[in-house]
């Protein structure tokens, strides 16, 4: 008689079983509180082969004792599986070996948390393509069946460590590959690389209009793009095992990246993770033909490596259309140098912040008079715009470093803006960093609820903010506060820019989309005293990604693990004074 047995290491296990006509029927149980998902490869432990279990007594059940099990064994020469099985979505291990199953229903993919699936010693002649959607699998045992072919979709099981295929009449080509050293990985890579790509194309991302251009006064309207392009040296199968190797290849990806850039046709483009050689031979060369000039700087490590290695060091780039903007100044901010100069003897500043070689770049642009339209006549004075671009440290364990890097960057931008204000006619005593509007694009590697975003959006953070991790930074942090050391000790670190994020109200559910992380970490901030958002590019529909089983990016249709941001900004001229009073601009 067939048996259905729940298994696991917990104290008591219970399960109800009804069997008739050799069909295993199961009654669903509520899922346990813990689910095993996204487990790193090195932490995978196969199920205990002893598979001990106990049956909960009627008295225990009546007293409300809870069952907590995540493994299930089905035995007894079972020929068919009950649809009730697919309701047990909490399962992480399923033992169905030594039965008489001739087919595996495609509904198996409704058990997305399975890590272990044993189907050995059945009579399976084929496998459903949907098996490839079970990307949590680490162990798939199919030994001693009647399989002659395998679906190419198995190649999508990028976390699989053990694939049992012995005792199947498979083709010699498949067996030869499987029997090689590291054969499981080679076979899965071969299948993924030869899997047909579906769907054939991406749906268009929507343009979201937020407001109309102000016709009552002269304004300049321009678009800004922010895009982490994923440089070649980071695009590996180790990091992105769900992506075919040909779709990770730079020669393939760079076409999609440039297509994304040219389709957006932004007036200002900020890119992160641009490799040095690719900036000069690909990005600058291609975009110059489309009317752009640009500025680039690699990470600080470029100074310390050989000429050959330097070609592959990544950095940040800013491009702008020369018909709309003229370059006035360009600047590089090396965070490790700023950290060293402002360490004030702080060991954590030297050991944690100075050791990271992230950088930021900034270009001071003159907005050409022809760009202003509407209302009064064009401006007579030179109108400047400071465009900044940065890529902060990646590690989630270093929230303090990201926050300090952001503070250092804004502190340096303040100095750049104040000097530019003097050059533009202000006296040193009246120079103001806010007199020159700023657009800040960045991969901040920080979520919207982080200290970094709080600092940028609110104008400051408390010096004991949790993101500082209670480390002793307070002495050197005052160097980056807009009041400096002479300011009132109010317990917060502030900046003088009045910034606003272009993408507010959760307009983008994610800017980075990988298997194990999906969230917003890329941003466009702007001076809300000078500018407003007219519209922006919305997200790729989340449901479409789910429906098409897009495990993560990159993907054959999505060349980076980041989605680009694109916004249309309206730059308002400062209104002339009336009897010595400056008129306010309402937005």
Backbone torsions as a table, in degrees:
resi	resn	phi	psi	omega
1	UNK	NA	136.5	-179.9
2	UNK	-62.7	148.2	178.2
3	UNK	-125.0	143.3	170.0
4	UNK	-121.3	117.1	-172.8
5	UNK	-125.3	122.3	172.9
6	UNK	-77.4	143.5	-175.0
7	UNK	-129.4	162.4	174.4
8	UNK	156.2	-178.0	-175.0
9	UNK	-98.4	-6.4	-176.7
10	UNK	-69.4	177.0	-173.3
11	UNK	-67.5	-54.4	-176.6
12	UNK	-129.6	143.2	-179.6
13	UNK	-126.9	139.8	175.6
14	UNK	-141.6	152.1	179.0
15	UNK	-160.2	141.7	178.2
16	UNK	-98.7	137.9	-175.7
17	UNK	-134.4	131.7	172.8
18	UNK	-129.2	126.6	-176.4
19	UNK	-126.2	134.3	173.6
20	UNK	-151.7	141.1	176.4
21	UNK	54.8	40.2	176.8
22	UNK	59.5	23.9	174.6
23	UNK	-111.8	122.2	-179.8
24	UNK	-75.9	118.5	178.6
25	UNK	-106.1	134.1	179.8
26	UNK	-125.0	144.0	173.1
27	UNK	-100.1	131.7	-174.7
28	UNK	-68.1	146.0	174.8
29	UNK	-115.8	154.9	176.9
30	UNK	-63.5	143.4	-178.8
31	UNK	-65.8	151.6	177.4
32	UNK	-70.9	168.9	-176.7
33	UNK	-70.8	-32.9	-176.0
34	UNK	-99.5	137.1	175.9
35	UNK	-124.6	139.7	-176.0
36	UNK	-98.2	102.6	179.9
37	UNK	-137.2	155.1	174.3
38	UNK	58.2	32.6	-175.2
39	UNK	-77.6	131.1	177.2
40	UNK	-60.1	149.4	-176.1
41	UNK	-55.7	-42.2	-173.3
42	UNK	-69.0	-13.1	-178.0
43	UNK	-99.4	5.3	-177.1
44	UNK	-74.4	126.3	174.6
45	UNK	-117.8	121.1	178.5
46	UNK	-60.7	156.1	177.8
47	UNK	-59.1	150.7	178.5
48	UNK	-67.1	120.0	-177.6
49	UNK	-65.6	-16.7	-179.1
50	UNK	-72.7	-29.4	172.8
51	UNK	45.4	62.4	178.2
52	UNK	-85.6	149.0	177.7
53	UNK	-150.8	161.2	173.6
54	UNK	-130.3	155.6	179.2
55	UNK	-101.7	128.6	178.6
56	UNK	-70.5	134.6	179.4
57	UNK	-74.6	159.3	178.5
58	UNK	-60.2	-35.1	-179.6
59	UNK	-66.2	-42.9	178.7
60	UNK	-62.7	-42.5	179.3
61	UNK	-63.7	-40.8	-179.5
62	UNK	-65.8	-30.3	179.5
63	UNK	-82.2	2.5	175.2
64	UNK	86.1	17.3	178.2
65	UNK	-65.7	135.2	-176.1
66	UNK	-93.8	143.2	174.4
67	UNK	-94.6	142.0	-179.5
68	UNK	-140.4	96.6	-177.5
69	UNK	-138.9	148.5	-177.1
70	UNK	-128.5	-0.9	178.3
71	UNK	-118.1	150.7	-179.1
72	UNK	-142.8	135.5	176.3
73	UNK	-118.4	129.8	176.4
74	UNK	-119.0	118.7	-179.1
75	UNK	-136.1	165.0	175.4
76	UNK	119.1	35.0	178.8
77	UNK	57.2	40.7	-178.5
78	UNK	-67.1	135.2	179.9
79	UNK	-100.6	-31.8	-176.7
80	UNK	-134.9	154.3	-177.9
81	UNK	-110.7	137.7	178.3
82	UNK	-71.9	145.6	177.9
83	UNK	-65.6	-18.4	177.4
84	UNK	-61.0	-27.3	-178.8
85	UNK	-58.6	-34.5	-173.9
86	UNK	-75.4	-5.9	176.4
87	UNK	-85.4	-11.0	-177.1
88	UNK	-86.7	61.9	-171.9
89	UNK	-69.3	-9.5	-179.8
90	UNK	-83.0	-10.7	-174.9
91	UNK	-59.6	139.3	172.8
92	UNK	-112.8	-16.2	178.3
93	UNK	-141.6	135.5	-178.7
94	UNK	-136.0	117.6	-178.9
95	UNK	-104.7	110.2	178.4
96	UNK	-128.3	25.7	179.5
97	UNK	-74.0	161.0	177.8
98	UNK	60.7	48.6	174.8
99	UNK	-127.3	-167.9	-180.0
100	UNK	-117.5	34.6	-179.0
101	UNK	-71.3	125.0	177.3
102	UNK	-100.5	-16.0	175.6
103	UNK	-144.8	151.1	176.4
104	UNK	-109.7	117.3	-177.8
105	UNK	-61.9	145.9	177.4
106	UNK	-62.0	-18.4	178.7
107	UNK	-64.4	-8.7	177.0
108	UNK	-54.7	-29.6	-178.7
109	UNK	-69.3	-6.9	176.3
110	UNK	-78.3	-0.8	175.7
111	UNK	-107.7	73.2	-168.5
112	UNK	-71.5	-14.0	-175.8
113	UNK	-98.4	5.8	178.3
114	UNK	-62.1	128.6	175.8
115	UNK	-105.4	-27.9	-176.5
116	UNK	-131.3	128.7	177.4
117	UNK	-138.2	117.4	-178.6
118	UNK	-112.6	112.8	178.4
119	UNK	-120.9	18.7	-178.1
120	UNK	-64.3	154.3	175.3
121	UNK	56.9	50.9	169.3
122	UNK	-119.6	-158.4	178.9
123	UNK	-125.3	35.9	-177.0
124	UNK	-66.8	129.4	178.0
125	UNK	-103.3	-19.9	179.6
126	UNK	-153.5	166.3	178.7
127	UNK	-125.3	144.4	179.0
128	UNK	-74.3	145.0	177.7
129	UNK	-60.1	-28.7	-178.3
130	UNK	-62.0	-17.8	176.9
131	UNK	-57.7	-29.4	179.6
132	UNK	-68.6	-13.3	178.0
133	UNK	-82.9	-8.1	-175.7
134	UNK	-87.8	66.7	-169.0
135	UNK	-73.7	-4.3	175.5
136	UNK	-81.5	-11.9	-175.4
137	UNK	-60.9	132.7	172.0
138	UNK	-109.8	-24.7	-176.3
139	UNK	-140.2	122.1	179.7
140	UNK	-129.6	112.2	-176.1
141	UNK	-107.9	117.5	-177.4
142	UNK	-125.7	21.8	-176.0
143	UNK	-62.1	149.9	171.8
144	UNK	55.5	55.7	171.1
145	UNK	-122.9	-161.1	-178.2
146	UNK	-117.9	34.7	-175.1
147	UNK	-78.2	124.5	175.8
148	UNK	-102.6	-28.8	178.6
149	UNK	-133.9	159.5	176.6
150	UNK	-122.5	140.6	176.8
151	UNK	-69.7	137.8	179.7
152	UNK	-60.6	-22.3	179.7
153	UNK	-60.3	-19.0	176.4
154	UNK	-59.6	-24.1	178.3
155	UNK	-62.0	-16.8	-179.5
156	UNK	-79.8	-7.6	-179.8
157	UNK	-81.6	69.5	-169.8
158	UNK	-71.4	-13.3	179.3
159	UNK	-99.6	0.8	-177.8
160	UNK	-65.6	130.2	178.3
161	UNK	-108.2	-30.5	-178.6
162	UNK	-127.9	124.2	176.1
163	UNK	-125.8	113.1	-179.6
164	UNK	-94.7	116.8	-177.9
165	UNK	-127.0	3.6	-174.9
166	UNK	-64.2	148.9	176.6
167	UNK	77.4	22.4	175.4
168	UNK	-116.6	143.5	-179.9
169	UNK	-79.8	55.6	-178.7
170	UNK	-76.8	161.8	179.6
171	UNK	-64.6	154.5	-177.5
172	UNK	-64.4	-33.7	179.4
173	UNK	-60.9	-44.7	179.3
174	UNK	-65.1	-45.0	-178.1
175	UNK	-64.4	-39.8	179.5
176	UNK	-60.3	-43.8	-180.0
177	UNK	-67.2	-42.2	-177.9
178	UNK	-64.9	-32.8	-175.6
179	UNK	-85.3	-4.9	177.0
180	UNK	-70.5	161.9	172.0
181	UNK	-58.2	136.5	-174.7
182	UNK	57.4	37.7	-173.9
183	UNK	-63.6	-37.0	179.6
184	UNK	-59.2	-47.7	-179.1
185	UNK	-64.7	-41.5	-179.1
186	UNK	-65.0	-39.8	179.8
187	UNK	-66.8	-44.2	179.6
188	UNK	-64.8	-39.7	177.6
189	UNK	-62.9	-41.8	178.7
190	UNK	-61.2	-43.5	-178.9
191	UNK	-67.2	-41.8	179.4
192	UNK	-65.2	-41.1	-178.7
193	UNK	-68.3	-21.2	-179.1
194	UNK	-107.4	5.5	179.0
195	UNK	-75.9	132.2	177.4
196	UNK	-62.9	141.6	-177.0
197	UNK	-88.2	123.4	174.4
198	UNK	-130.2	144.3	-6.4
199	UNK	-73.4	177.2	-175.2
200	UNK	-74.6	-27.4	178.2
201	UNK	-153.0	163.5	-180.0
202	UNK	-81.1	149.4	168.5
203	UNK	-73.6	155.1	179.0
204	UNK	-72.2	141.1	172.5
205	UNK	-76.9	139.7	-174.6
206	UNK	-78.1	148.2	170.9
207	UNK	-92.6	127.3	-176.9
208	UNK	-107.0	112.4	177.7
209	UNK	-86.4	127.5	-177.7
210	UNK	-103.8	-34.0	177.9
211	UNK	-161.6	165.7	179.0
212	UNK	-93.2	158.1	178.7
213	UNK	-64.6	141.3	178.5
214	UNK	-74.0	118.8	-178.1
215	UNK	-94.4	-3.0	-174.2
216	UNK	-89.8	-9.0	-178.7
217	UNK	-149.0	158.4	-179.1
218	UNK	-69.4	123.2	177.9
219	UNK	-133.8	154.5	174.6
220	UNK	-109.5	130.2	179.4
221	UNK	-112.1	130.6	179.1
222	UNK	-150.2	161.1	-178.7
223	UNK	-110.2	147.9	-178.4
224	UNK	-128.8	132.7	178.5
225	UNK	-116.1	139.4	173.9
226	UNK	-127.3	128.6	-170.8
227	UNK	-155.5	120.3	170.0
228	UNK	-89.0	115.7	-169.6
229	UNK	-89.7	-1.8	-177.5
230	UNK	58.2	96.6	-176.8
231	UNK	-70.5	158.5	-168.9
232	UNK	-58.8	-39.9	-173.3
233	UNK	-69.6	-18.7	177.3
234	UNK	-92.6	-11.8	-175.3
235	UNK	-87.7	75.5	-175.6
236	UNK	-114.5	159.3	176.1
237	UNK	-67.6	-25.2	177.8
238	UNK	-64.4	-38.0	-179.3
239	UNK	-88.9	-33.1	-174.1
240	UNK	-129.0	61.1	-175.5
241	UNK	-64.7	-15.8	-179.1
242	UNK	-84.1	-5.9	-177.5
243	UNK	-103.9	132.5	177.7
244	UNK	-56.8	147.2	-176.3
245	UNK	-62.2	-35.3	-179.5
246	UNK	-67.1	-28.4	179.7
247	UNK	-83.6	-11.8	174.0
248	UNK	-90.7	-17.8	-177.9
249	UNK	-60.8	134.2	-175.3
250	UNK	-61.9	-38.6	-178.9
251	UNK	-61.2	-31.0	175.9
252	UNK	-79.9	-47.2	-173.4
253	UNK	-67.5	-35.0	-174.1
254	UNK	-64.7	-27.0	176.9
255	UNK	-67.5	-43.9	178.7
256	UNK	-66.5	-36.6	178.8
257	UNK	-65.0	-46.6	-179.7
258	UNK	-68.3	-32.5	176.4
259	UNK	-64.1	-41.1	177.0
260	UNK	-61.9	-44.0	-178.3
261	UNK	-65.9	-46.5	-176.5
262	UNK	-71.8	-32.6	176.7
263	UNK	-65.0	-38.1	177.8
264	UNK	-70.0	-34.1	175.8
265	UNK	51.1	43.6	-176.4
266	UNK	-72.6	152.5	177.1
267	UNK	-75.8	-31.6	176.3
268	UNK	-128.8	130.3	-177.4
269	UNK	-123.3	124.9	174.8
270	UNK	-114.8	121.7	-177.4
271	UNK	-119.7	140.7	172.0
272	UNK	-114.2	160.1	-179.6
273	UNK	60.6	42.0	175.0
274	UNK	-92.6	121.0	177.3
275	UNK	-71.4	143.8	-174.7
276	UNK	-53.5	-53.1	-178.0
277	UNK	-62.2	-38.8	-179.1
278	UNK	-69.0	-29.8	176.8
279	UNK	-60.0	-48.6	-175.0
280	UNK	-77.7	-40.4	-172.8
281	UNK	-90.5	-18.3	-176.2
282	UNK	-123.2	-63.9	-174.1
283	UNK	-63.9	-54.4	-176.9
284	UNK	-65.1	-41.5	-178.2
285	UNK	-63.0	-44.7	-177.9
286	UNK	-70.9	-44.4	-174.7
287	UNK	-76.2	-25.5	176.0
288	UNK	-62.0	-37.3	178.4
289	UNK	-66.1	-20.4	-179.5
290	UNK	-100.8	14.7	172.9
291	UNK	91.4	20.0	180.0
292	UNK	-105.6	150.7	162.4
293	UNK	-114.9	165.7	-175.5
294	UNK	-153.6	169.2	176.1
295	UNK	-141.8	139.4	-175.0
296	UNK	-141.7	147.1	170.0
297	UNK	-144.9	133.2	177.9
298	UNK	-81.6	167.2	174.9
299	UNK	-58.6	158.9	-173.1
300	UNK	-59.2	-25.8	-177.1
301	UNK	-62.5	-18.8	-178.7
302	UNK	-57.2	-27.9	-180.0
303	UNK	-73.2	-18.9	-170.3
304	UNK	-105.3	-4.3	-174.7
305	UNK	-112.0	171.0	-179.1
306	UNK	-68.3	165.4	-179.9
307	UNK	-59.9	-37.7	179.9
308	UNK	-67.6	-43.5	179.4
309	UNK	-67.9	-31.8	-177.8
310	UNK	-60.1	-31.2	-179.3
311	UNK	-59.8	-26.5	-173.5
312	UNK	-106.2	6.3	174.2
313	UNK	-76.9	132.2	-177.9
314	UNK	-93.7	162.8	179.9
315	UNK	-161.6	-159.6	-176.7
316	UNK	-113.9	144.1	-179.8
317	UNK	-133.2	145.1	172.5
318	UNK	-125.8	130.0	175.2
319	UNK	-119.1	150.3	178.3
320	UNK	-146.9	149.2	178.9
321	UNK	-76.8	124.6	-174.3
322	UNK	-72.7	-17.3	177.4
323	UNK	-75.8	-15.2	-177.8
324	UNK	-113.7	-23.6	-176.1
325	UNK	-137.9	150.0	173.9
326	UNK	-121.4	136.9	-178.6
327	UNK	-74.1	128.8	177.0
328	UNK	-105.7	-49.0	179.7
329	UNK	-145.9	158.8	172.1
330	UNK	-136.8	144.4	-174.0
331	UNK	-140.7	148.2	171.5
332	UNK	-120.7	137.6	176.3
333	UNK	-117.5	111.8	177.7
334	UNK	-94.8	111.9	-172.8
335	UNK	-63.4	-32.9	-179.6
336	UNK	-68.5	-33.0	178.1
337	UNK	-71.4	-40.9	178.4
338	UNK	-65.1	-38.9	179.4
339	UNK	-63.6	-42.8	-179.2
340	UNK	-65.4	-40.4	-177.9
341	UNK	-70.2	-20.6	-175.7
342	UNK	-119.8	21.7	-173.5
343	UNK	-70.9	-28.2	179.9
344	UNK	51.0	32.8	178.6
345	UNK	78.9	5.9	-178.5
346	UNK	-74.5	120.2	-179.5
347	UNK	-66.0	-39.7	-179.1
348	UNK	-67.5	-33.0	176.8
349	UNK	-63.4	-42.1	-179.3
350	UNK	-74.2	-40.0	-173.5
351	UNK	-85.1	-29.4	-176.1
352	UNK	-104.7	-42.9	-174.2
353	UNK	-88.4	-46.7	-174.7
354	UNK	-65.9	-24.0	-176.4
355	UNK	-79.1	-7.8	179.5
356	UNK	-97.5	132.1	-171.1
357	UNK	-103.2	29.6	177.5
358	UNK	-66.8	157.0	-178.9
359	UNK	-138.4	166.8	170.9
360	UNK	-133.0	154.5	176.7
361	UNK	-127.2	156.6	177.5
362	UNK	-146.1	142.2	173.5
363	UNK	-125.9	132.1	174.2
364	UNK	-93.9	119.8	-175.5
365	UNK	-114.3	146.9	168.2
366	UNK	-95.8	127.3	178.0
367	UNK	-82.0	120.7	-176.0
368	UNK	-67.7	142.6	-173.6
369	UNK	-59.1	-30.8	-177.3
370	UNK	-64.7	-17.0	-177.7
371	UNK	-77.1	-20.5	-178.6
372	UNK	-84.2	136.0	-179.3
373	UNK	-146.9	159.2	175.2
374	UNK	89.3	155.9	172.7
375	UNK	60.2	-126.0	-176.1
376	UNK	-73.5	178.7	-179.7
377	UNK	-71.3	167.1	-177.2
378	UNK	-60.5	155.4	-177.7
379	UNK	-67.8	148.0	176.9
380	UNK	-93.9	-29.4	179.7
381	UNK	-85.3	157.6	177.4
382	UNK	-69.0	128.0	179.4
383	UNK	-104.6	119.8	-175.2
384	UNK	-105.4	155.0	177.2
385	UNK	-142.0	128.1	178.1
386	UNK	-100.7	117.6	-179.7
387	UNK	-108.9	122.5	-176.7
388	UNK	-121.1	149.4	-177.7
389	UNK	-145.3	133.0	-178.5
390	UNK	-147.7	159.4	175.5
391	UNK	-133.0	110.4	-176.0
392	UNK	-85.3	165.8	-177.7
393	UNK	-56.1	146.2	-169.2
394	UNK	-88.5	-30.4	-165.1
395	UNK	-69.4	124.1	179.2
396	UNK	-59.7	-23.0	-179.5
397	UNK	-76.8	-5.3	-176.0
398	UNK	-116.6	49.8	178.7
399	UNK	-61.4	-30.8	178.0
400	UNK	-64.5	-41.8	-179.1
401	UNK	-65.4	-43.6	179.9
402	UNK	-60.7	-42.1	-178.2
403	UNK	-67.3	-42.4	-179.8
404	UNK	-69.9	-38.9	176.0
405	UNK	-58.9	-40.4	179.1
406	UNK	-66.1	-41.2	177.6
407	UNK	-63.3	-42.9	179.6
408	UNK	-63.0	-39.9	-178.3
409	UNK	-64.6	-46.6	-179.6
410	UNK	-67.3	-33.0	176.3
411	UNK	-63.2	-42.4	178.3
412	UNK	-68.9	-39.3	178.5
413	UNK	-64.0	-35.1	176.8
414	UNK	-60.8	-44.8	179.0
415	UNK	-63.5	-42.4	179.3
416	UNK	-61.8	-44.9	-177.8
417	UNK	-66.5	-40.0	-179.5
418	UNK	-66.5	-42.3	178.1
419	UNK	-64.7	-39.3	179.5
420	UNK	-66.9	-34.4	179.1
421	UNK	-64.5	-39.9	176.8
422	UNK	-64.7	-44.7	179.4
423	UNK	-61.9	-26.5	-176.0
424	UNK	-90.8	7.1	173.9
425	UNK	121.3	-14.7	178.5
426	UNK	-75.0	151.8	173.8
427	UNK	-82.4	153.0	-179.4
428	UNK	-53.1	-33.3	-177.5
429	UNK	-74.9	-25.4	-178.4
430	UNK	-106.9	1.5	-179.0
431	UNK	-62.8	141.3	-173.9
432	UNK	-140.2	127.3	179.9
433	UNK	-62.9	-23.5	-179.7
434	UNK	-79.9	-8.4	180.0
435	UNK	-73.4	-18.6	176.7
436	UNK	-111.7	117.8	-178.5
437	UNK	-66.9	152.7	-177.2
438	UNK	-126.9	143.2	168.0
439	UNK	-119.1	120.3	-178.1
440	UNK	-114.2	115.6	174.6
441	UNK	-108.3	141.0	-178.4
442	UNK	-164.8	146.1	159.7
443	UNK	-92.2	99.2	-175.7
444	UNK	-84.2	-8.8	-175.3
445	UNK	48.9	36.2	-177.1
446	UNK	-140.3	139.2	-178.4
447	UNK	-79.1	164.4	-178.2
448	UNK	-58.7	-23.8	179.6
449	UNK	-93.9	13.7	-176.5
450	UNK	-83.0	165.4	174.9
451	UNK	-63.6	-33.2	179.6
452	UNK	-59.8	-50.4	-177.7
453	UNK	-71.0	-35.7	175.3
454	UNK	-60.6	-45.0	-179.9
455	UNK	-60.5	-47.0	-178.1
456	UNK	-68.1	-42.6	-174.4
457	UNK	-76.5	-38.9	-173.0
458	UNK	-98.1	-6.7	-180.0
459	UNK	88.1	4.7	177.5
460	UNK	166.9	170.6	174.6
461	UNK	-140.1	158.3	176.3
462	UNK	-66.8	144.4	-178.4
463	UNK	-70.5	-11.5	174.4
464	UNK	-106.8	25.4	178.5
465	UNK	-56.2	143.2	-175.8
466	UNK	-58.1	-27.5	-178.8
467	UNK	-68.5	-16.1	174.6
468	UNK	-78.1	-7.1	175.4
469	UNK	58.1	30.0	179.0
470	UNK	58.0	23.8	177.4
471	UNK	-85.7	157.6	-171.0
472	UNK	-86.0	82.0	178.8
473	UNK	-107.8	-13.8	-163.8
474	UNK	-52.8	-38.6	-177.0
475	UNK	-62.2	-42.8	-176.3
476	UNK	-86.2	-17.8	-177.5
477	UNK	-67.5	-29.9	-178.8
478	UNK	-63.7	-21.4	176.3
479	UNK	-62.5	-26.0	-175.1
480	UNK	-100.3	-3.9	179.8
481	UNK	-78.3	146.4	-174.9
482	UNK	-64.6	-23.4	176.7
483	UNK	-84.3	-15.0	-178.6
484	UNK	64.9	-164.6	-177.3
485	UNK	-71.6	-17.2	-177.3
486	UNK	-89.9	-4.0	-177.9
487	UNK	-75.7	169.7	179.1
488	UNK	-69.6	133.1	-179.0
489	UNK	-76.0	78.2	-177.7
490	UNK	-93.4	8.5	175.6
491	UNK	79.9	16.1	178.4
492	UNK	-135.7	154.1	176.5
493	UNK	-106.3	121.4	-171.3
494	UNK	-119.4	165.4	169.8
495	UNK	-130.6	161.3	-172.5
496	UNK	-95.7	-9.1	179.3
497	UNK	-76.8	140.4	175.5
498	UNK	-101.0	95.9	-169.6
499	UNK	-107.4	152.5	176.7
500	UNK	-141.0	143.0	178.1
501	UNK	-81.1	134.9	178.4
502	UNK	-65.9	-35.4	-178.6
503	UNK	-100.5	92.2	178.5
504	UNK	-108.6	176.6	174.1
505	UNK	57.8	36.2	176.4
506	UNK	56.2	36.8	179.8
507	UNK	-64.8	-31.2	175.6
508	UNK	-113.4	117.5	176.8
509	UNK	-72.2	-19.5	-179.7
510	UNK	-161.4	148.8	167.9
511	UNK	-118.3	-18.5	176.3
512	UNK	-119.6	128.4	-171.6
513	UNK	-136.6	95.2	177.2
514	UNK	-122.9	-179.6	-178.8
515	UNK	-61.7	-45.6	-172.4
516	UNK	-104.6	3.3	174.7
517	UNK	-149.6	130.2	175.5
518	UNK	-138.2	114.1	-177.9
519	UNK	-174.0	175.0	180.0
520	UNK	-92.4	118.4	176.3
521	UNK	-134.4	-3.3	179.4
522	UNK	-109.8	144.4	-172.0
523	UNK	-146.1	153.2	165.5
524	UNK	-124.4	115.8	174.7
525	UNK	-107.4	153.6	179.8
526	UNK	-147.4	160.7	178.6
527	UNK	-73.4	112.7	-176.4
528	UNK	-75.0	-12.1	176.5
529	UNK	-76.4	-21.8	-175.4
530	UNK	-116.4	-20.4	-170.0
531	UNK	-135.8	162.1	172.9
532	UNK	-143.4	160.6	-177.8
533	UNK	-93.3	127.3	175.3
534	UNK	-92.0	-35.2	-179.8
535	UNK	-170.4	170.7	178.9
536	UNK	-156.8	163.5	179.2
537	UNK	-84.1	123.6	-177.5
538	UNK	-80.2	-178.1	-175.6
539	UNK	-82.6	158.8	166.4
540	UNK	-67.7	135.2	-173.3
541	UNK	-59.4	123.7	-177.5
542	UNK	-59.1	-42.3	-177.5
543	UNK	-62.9	-33.4	178.2
544	UNK	-64.6	-41.5	178.0
545	UNK	-62.5	-40.7	179.6
546	UNK	-69.0	-47.7	-177.0
547	UNK	-61.3	-31.6	-178.3
548	UNK	-98.3	14.2	173.9
549	UNK	52.9	43.4	175.5
550	UNK	-78.8	102.0	-176.4
551	UNK	-62.3	-37.5	-179.0
552	UNK	178.2	175.3	177.5
553	UNK	-113.7	151.7	5.7
554	UNK	-64.8	162.6	-179.8
555	UNK	-146.1	157.1	178.8
556	UNK	-49.8	-26.8	178.3
557	UNK	-100.6	-8.0	-175.9
558	UNK	-128.1	104.0	-166.0
559	UNK	-77.5	-10.7	178.8
560	UNK	-128.6	167.6	173.5
561	UNK	-85.1	-1.9	176.1
562	UNK	-112.0	151.5	169.7
563	UNK	-98.8	144.2	-179.9
564	UNK	-73.7	152.8	171.0
565	UNK	-109.0	141.0	179.0
566	UNK	-143.8	124.6	179.5
567	UNK	-134.3	151.5	175.0
568	UNK	-106.6	120.6	-176.8
569	UNK	-110.4	148.4	175.2
570	UNK	-113.3	120.1	-177.9
571	UNK	-96.3	118.7	-178.9
572	UNK	-96.0	133.2	174.2
573	UNK	-68.0	144.2	173.0
574	UNK	-64.7	131.4	-177.5
575	UNK	-70.6	145.1	178.0
576	UNK	-65.6	153.6	-179.3
577	UNK	-77.3	149.5	179.2
578	UNK	-122.7	109.5	-175.9
579	UNK	54.7	40.3	176.4
580	UNK	84.2	-3.6	-180.0
581	UNK	-104.9	134.6	175.8
582	UNK	-87.7	129.5	-180.0
583	UNK	-77.9	138.9	-178.8
584	UNK	-77.8	148.8	174.6
585	UNK	-102.9	123.9	-179.4
586	UNK	-98.4	127.6	177.7
587	UNK	-128.3	NA	NA
